[in-house]
Amino acid sequence: MLIHDLNLTTDRPTFVTHLECSLTGERYEADRLHGLSAAGKPLLVRYDLDGVRATLTKEALSSRPMDLWRWRELLPVRQTSNIVSLGENATPLIPLPRTAKRLGGAQLLAKDEGRLPTASFKARGLVMAVSMAKELGVTQVAMPTNGNAGAALAAYAAVAGMESVIFCPADTPEVNVREIAAQGARVYRVNGYIDDCGAIVGQGVKERGWFDFSTLKEPYRIEGKKTMGLELAEQLGWELPDAIFYPTGGGTGLIGMWKAFDELEKIGFIGSKRPKMFAVQAEGCAPMVRAFEQGVEFAERWEDAQTIAMGIRVPKAVGDFLILRAVRESGGAALAVSDAAIAAAVRDVARDDGLLLCPEGGATLAAYQRALDEGLIGRDERAVLFNCASGLKYPLEDQSRTLDRHAPIDFASL
C-alpha cells in the first residue's frame, strides 16, 4: 500500500442523507441518479453534519495525505472502489507581495488551481461527478464546454471507462480541443456559444440516452468544487480571508465554497466569519454583474458575448440565483473588467511575482484592483484570487529577440 494513496484506498464513513432543490427545498433520495430538480434548478447534496462533527477531527484530517479525497466525510462517494482519480493534490497559495504593493494592497494570495490534473480547477468538479456517475451506473456522458471542463471530463471518463461526447464553441482554444480528443472523447466544434452547445447535449440526452454533465445539471460537481473552500480554510489555519475573487461563468466553485464554509462552521472547524465573495466577469459577458446591479434574483441571457477569457464566457448560468445569493449574503459584489485590464493583469503579475495566470485568473486580479480603488475592500485586508488554470494552456505573446551567433555580439546592449 502506498502512503500517498491512503485517501484513495481507505474506507471511511459516509454521511450523505439526501439531496435538496436549491430553490424550493424539496427533498430527493440519495444514491439515485438525478439531474435538475422538478423546478429545473440545481440539486444540493446534504449531509448528517452532526455525524461528521462526531467523527472527523482536525487532528485526524492533518494526518492524511494532502489531496482532495482527504475530505471523504464531506464528499458524496460511498464506495472507495468508485473513486476515479488522477492525483488531485492540494493546490498552493502563492503570495503576490510585489503585485499587492504596486496596487496599494497588503495581503494578496493566489490559489493556483493550474497544479491540478488537466491543469485546471475543472478537475475538482469533474472527478467527483465522474466518480458518482460510476457509482450510479452511468456509461455514456456528454457536456458543453469552453475548454477546460471538457478536458477534465474526457480524462476522468477515460479512467472510468465511460464514453464521452463533448461540444465546444468553434473558437475554443485549440489546445483544449486537441486535449479533449487526445483523451478519447468525441469532440465537436459548434458555431455558437456554450449554451448553444448545451442545447445540443439536451437533445442528445433524449435521442441517445447520454447523461448530461452540463454545469450544475447534475449534483456532484458542486461537491468537488467545494473542496477549494475546505482546502483554503485549512491552509489559512481555519481563519477565512477577508475577500475571495472568483472568475465566474457557471459559478460552480463560488456556490460550492459558500456551501463549504457553512458545512465547516456546522462541524465546528471555523466560526461565523465569512469572506466577501466577488464574482468576477468580463465586460463582454457580464450577466451576473447586470443582475447584481439591478437587484434581481435571476440573470437574463447576455447576448453577443465576447471576451478573451473563454472560461467565463457563459451567457446564461443555471445557478445564477445561487451565485447572486452568495455574493449578496457575503457583502461582496459582482464586478466586470475589460479585456485590456485582463491582459495587463496577466502580464504584470508574471513580471512582478513570477506567476503565470490564465486570462480568467487575470480577471480576478483586475477586479481586485477595482475593489481596492473603489473601497469595496480595505487596503489592509487579506484577499485570495483564484487562478483557475495554468497560464501555459493559453497563447502567449512572443517577446523573444533573435541573435546571430556568427556576427559580432554587442554584449553591452543585451
C-alpha positions in Angstrom: 0.0 0.0 0.0 1.3 3.4 -0.9 1.1 6.0 1.8 0.3 8.9 -0.6 -2.7 6.9 -1.8 -4.3 6.2 1.6 -7.2 8.6 0.9 -8.0 6.6 -2.3 -7.8 3.2 -0.7 -9.1 3.5 2.9 -12.8 3.1 3.5 -14.3 5.9 5.6 -17.8 6.5 6.9 -20.1 8.5 4.6 -22.8 10.9 5.8 -25.0 11.8 2.8 -28.6 12.0 3.9 -30.5 13.3 0.8 -30.4 15.9 -2.0 -32.4 19.1 -2.0 -33.7 21.5 -4.6 -31.7 24.7 -4.2 -34.8 26.8 -4.9 -37.7 25.1 -3.3 -36.0 22.9 -0.7 -37.8 19.8 -2.0 -36.0 16.6 -0.9 -34.7 13.9 -3.2 -33.5 10.5 -2.4 -29.7 9.9 -2.2 -28.0 7.2 -4.1 -30.2 7.6 -7.1 -29.3 9.2 -10.5 -30.6 12.8 -10.6 -30.3 15.8 -12.9 -32.1 19.1 -12.2 -34.9 19.2 -9.7 -38.6 19.3 -10.7 -38.3 23.1 -10.6 -35.5 22.9 -13.1 -32.9 24.1 -10.6 -29.6 22.5 -9.2 -29.8 19.9 -6.5 -27.6 20.3 -3.4 -26.1 17.3 -1.5 -27.0 17.3 2.2 -25.0 15.6 5.0 -25.6 14.4 8.5 -23.2 17.2 9.8 -23.7 16.2 13.4 -22.4 12.8 12.4 -19.4 14.3 10.6 -18.7 16.5 13.7 -18.6 13.5 15.9 -16.3 11.5 13.5 -13.9 13.9 11.9 -11.4 16.0 13.8 -8.8 18.5 12.7 -6.1 16.2 14.1 -7.3 13.2 12.0 -7.5 15.4 8.9 -4.0 16.7 9.4 -2.6 13.1 9.3 -4.0 12.3 5.9 -2.3 12.9 2.5 -2.8 16.4 1.1 -5.3 15.7 -1.6 -8.9 16.3 -2.4 -10.0 12.9 -1.1 -8.9 13.7 2.5 -12.4 15.2 2.9 -14.2 11.9 2.4 -16.7 12.5 5.3 -17.9 15.7 3.5 -18.0 14.1 0.0 -20.7 12.0 -1.7 -18.9 8.9 -2.9 -19.9 5.9 -0.8 -17.7 3.1 -2.1 -13.9 3.7 -2.2 -13.7 1.5 -5.2 -15.7 4.0 -7.2 -13.1 6.8 -6.8 -11.7 7.9 -10.1 -8.5 9.8 -9.6 -5.6 11.3 -11.5 -3.9 12.6 -8.4 -5.9 15.7 -7.2 -3.3 17.2 -4.8 -4.0 20.3 -2.7 -3.1 23.4 -4.7 -0.7 26.0 -3.2 -1.4 29.6 -2.0 1.1 31.8 -3.8 1.9 35.2 -2.1 1.9 38.1 -4.6 3.8 40.8 -2.5 5.1 43.0 -5.3 1.7 43.0 -7.1 -0.1 43.9 -3.8 2.4 46.7 -3.1 2.1 48.1 -6.7 -1.7 48.2 -6.4 -1.7 49.6 -2.9 -2.9 46.4 -1.1 -1.3 44.4 1.7 -2.0 40.7 1.8 -2.7 39.2 -1.6 -2.6 35.4 -2.3 -3.4 33.4 -5.4 -4.7 29.9 -5.1 -3.1 28.3 -8.2 -5.5 25.7 -9.4 -3.4 25.1 -12.5 -1.5 22.5 -10.5 -4.4 20.0 -10.7 -4.8 17.2 -13.3 -5.6 18.6 -16.7 -4.1 21.9 -15.4 -7.3 23.5 -14.3 -9.8 23.6 -11.4 -12.4 21.8 -13.5 -10.7 18.6 -12.3 -12.2 19.1 -8.9 -15.7 19.1 -10.1 -15.4 16.5 -12.8 -13.5 13.9 -10.7 -16.4 14.0 -8.2 -19.1 14.0 -10.9 -17.5 11.1 -12.8 -16.9 9.1 -9.6 -20.5 9.5 -8.7 -21.6 8.6 -12.2 -19.6 5.4 -12.0 -21.1 4.6 -8.6 -24.6 5.1 -10.1 -24.0 3.1 -13.2 -23.6 5.7 -15.9 -21.7 4.6 -19.0 -22.3 7.5 -21.5 -21.7 11.2 -20.7 -22.0 14.4 -22.7 -21.3 18.1 -21.9 -20.8 21.5 -23.5 -17.6 23.2 -22.7 -15.5 26.3 -23.3 -12.4 24.1 -23.0 -11.1 23.1 -19.6 -14.2 21.3 -18.3 -14.3 19.2 -21.4 -10.6 18.3 -21.0 -11.3 17.2 -17.4 -14.3 15.2 -18.3 -12.5 13.5 -21.1 -9.7 12.5 -18.8 -11.8 11.1 -16.0 -14.2 9.4 -18.3 -11.2 7.6 -19.9 -10.1 6.4 -16.4 -13.7 5.3 -15.6 -14.1 3.5 -19.0 -17.0 5.8 -20.0 -18.0 7.0 -23.4 -17.8 10.8 -23.6 -19.1 13.2 -26.2 -18.2 16.9 -25.9 -19.3 20.0 -27.7 -17.5 23.3 -27.7 -17.8 26.7 -29.4 -15.8 26.9 -32.6 -13.4 29.4 -31.2 -12.5 27.4 -28.1 -8.7 27.5 -27.6 -7.0 24.9 -29.9 -5.0 23.3 -27.1 -8.3 22.4 -25.3 -9.9 20.9 -28.3 -6.9 18.7 -29.1 -6.5 17.8 -25.4 -10.1 16.6 -25.2 -9.7 14.5 -28.3 -6.4 13.1 -27.2 -8.0 11.7 -24.0 -10.5 9.7 -26.0 -13.6 11.9 -26.2 -15.5 12.6 -29.4 -15.3 16.4 -29.6 -17.3 18.7 -31.9 -16.8 22.4 -32.7 -20.1 24.2 -32.9 -20.9 27.6 -34.5 -22.3 29.1 -31.3 -21.8 29.7 -27.6 -21.6 27.3 -24.7 -25.4 27.4 -24.1 -25.9 26.6 -27.8 -23.7 23.6 -27.3 -25.7 22.8 -24.2 -28.9 22.7 -26.2 -27.3 20.0 -28.5 -26.4 18.0 -25.4 -30.0 18.3 -24.1 -31.3 16.9 -27.4 -28.8 14.1 -27.3 -30.0 13.1 -23.9 -33.4 12.5 -25.5 -32.1 10.9 -28.7 -29.1 8.9 -27.5 -29.6 8.5 -23.8 -26.5 10.4 -22.7 -26.2 11.6 -19.1 -26.0 15.4 -19.1 -22.8 16.7 -17.4 -23.6 20.4 -18.1 -22.7 22.7 -15.3 -25.0 22.3 -12.3 -27.3 19.9 -14.2 -26.0 17.1 -12.0 -25.5 17.5 -8.3 -21.9 16.5 -7.7 -19.6 19.0 -9.5 -20.5 21.4 -6.7 -19.3 18.8 -4.1 -15.9 18.6 -5.9 -15.5 22.3 -6.4 -16.4 23.0 -2.7 -13.1 21.4 -1.8 -11.5 24.7 -2.8 -13.2 26.2 0.2 -12.4 23.3 2.5 -8.8 23.4 1.5 -8.5 27.2 1.7 -9.8 27.2 5.3 -7.3 24.7 6.4 -4.4 26.3 4.6 -5.1 29.6 6.4 -5.3 28.0 9.8 -9.1 27.9 9.9 -9.4 31.6 9.5 -11.1 32.6 6.3 -9.7 35.5 4.2 -11.4 38.9 4.1 -12.2 38.6 0.4 -12.3 36.0 -2.4 -12.2 36.9 -6.1 -13.6 34.2 -8.2 -13.8 34.0 -12.1 -17.5 33.4 -12.7 -19.0 31.7 -15.7 -21.3 28.9 -14.4 -20.2 29.8 -10.9 -20.0 26.2 -9.5 -16.9 26.9 -7.4 -18.3 30.1 -5.9 -21.5 28.3 -5.0 -19.5 25.3 -3.7 -17.2 27.3 -1.5 -20.1 29.2 0.1 -21.6 25.7 0.9 -18.3 24.5 2.2 -18.0 27.4 4.7 -21.5 26.6 6.1 -20.6 23.0 6.5 -17.3 23.8 8.1 -19.0 26.0 10.7 -21.6 23.4 11.5 -18.9 20.7 12.2 -17.0 23.2 14.4 -14.0 23.8 12.3 -14.5 27.5 11.7 -16.5 30.4 13.2 -19.1 32.6 11.6 -16.7 34.9 9.8 -17.1 34.9 6.0 -15.1 36.5 3.2 -16.7 39.0 0.9 -17.3 36.9 -2.3 -16.6 38.7 -5.5 -18.0 37.2 -8.7 -15.7 38.3 -11.5 -16.8 38.6 -15.1 -15.7 40.2 -18.3 -17.3 43.4 -19.6 -18.2 41.5 -22.8 -20.1 38.8 -20.9 -21.4 40.0 -17.6 -24.9 38.7 -16.9 -24.2 38.3 -13.1 -22.9 41.8 -12.9 -26.0 43.2 -14.6 -28.4 41.2 -12.4 -26.4 42.2 -9.3 -26.6 45.9 -10.1 -30.3 45.6 -11.0 -31.0 43.9 -7.6 -32.8 40.9 -9.3 -32.6 37.3 -8.3 -32.2 35.7 -11.8 -29.9 36.9 -14.6 -31.1 37.4 -18.2 -29.0 35.8 -21.0 -26.2 38.0 -22.2 -26.3 38.5 -26.0 -23.3 38.6 -28.3 -20.9 37.5 -25.5 -17.2 38.3 -26.3 -14.1 38.1 -24.1 -10.5 36.7 -24.3 -11.3 34.9 -21.0 -13.1 32.0 -22.6 -13.8 30.2 -19.3 -16.1 33.0 -18.1 -17.9 33.4 -21.5 -21.1 31.9 -20.2 -24.2 33.9 -21.4 -26.7 32.1 -19.2 -26.0 30.2 -15.9 -28.5 27.8 -14.4 -27.1 28.6 -10.9 -27.5 32.4 -11.3 -29.6 32.8 -8.2 -27.2 30.8 -6.1 -24.2 32.9 -7.3 -26.1 36.2 -6.6 -27.3 34.9 -3.2 -23.7 34.1 -2.1 -22.4 37.4 -3.3 -25.1 39.4 -1.5 -25.1 37.4 1.7 -21.3 37.9 2.0 -21.4 41.6 1.4 -19.4 41.2 -1.8 -20.1 42.2 -5.3 -20.2 41.1 -8.9 -17.6 43.0 -10.9 -16.9 43.3 -14.6 -13.4 44.0 -16.0 -12.2 44.8 -19.5 -10.2 42.5 -21.8 -7.4 45.1 -21.7 -7.3 45.0 -17.9 -7.3 41.2 -18.0 -4.3 41.1 -20.4 -2.4 43.7 -18.4 -3.0 41.8 -15.2 -1.7 38.6 -16.7 1.4 40.4 -18.0 2.1 42.4 -14.8 1.8 39.6 -12.2 4.1 37.4 -14.2 6.8 40.1 -14.2 6.2 41.2 -10.6 5.8 37.8 -8.9 6.6 35.1 -11.4 3.1 33.5 -11.5 1.7 32.9 -15.0 -2.1 33.5 -14.7 -4.7 32.3 -17.1 -6.9 35.0 -18.6 -9.7 34.2 -16.1 -7.1 34.5 -13.2 -6.1 37.8 -14.7 -9.7 38.9 -14.5 -9.6 38.3 -10.7 -6.5 40.5 -10.3 -8.1 43.3 -12.3 -11.2 43.0 -10.2 -9.1 43.1 -7.0 -7.6 46.4 -8.2 -11.1 47.8 -8.8 -12.2 46.7 -5.4 -9.3 48.5 -3.8 -9.7 51.6 -5.8 -13.5 51.8 -5.1 -13.2 51.0 -1.4 -15.1 47.7 -1.7 -12.3 46.1 0.4 -9.8 47.7 2.8 -6.2 48.0 1.7 -5.0 46.1 4.7 -7.5 43.2 4.2 -6.3 39.7 3.1 -7.6 38.7 -0.3 -7.4 35.4 -2.3 -7.5 35.3 -6.1 -8.4 32.1 -7.8 -6.2 31.3 -10.8 -8.3 28.6 -12.3 -5.9 27.1 -14.9 -2.3 27.1 -15.9 -1.4 30.1 -18.0 0.6 27.7 -20.2 -2.7 26.5 -21.7 -3.3 29.8 -23.5 -1.5 31.6 -26.3 1.4 33.8 -25.1 2.8 36.8 -26.8 6.2 36.2 -28.4 8.5 38.7 -26.8 11.7 37.0 -27.7 14.6 38.5 -29.8 17.0 36.9 -32.2 20.8 36.8 -32.1 23.2 35.8 -34.9 25.9 33.7 -33.3 28.2 34.3 -36.4 28.1 38.1 -36.1 29.9 40.2 -33.5 27.8 40.4 -30.3 27.3 43.7 -28.6 27.1 42.5 -25.0 26.5 45.9 -23.6 23.2 46.1 -25.4 22.0 42.7 -24.2 
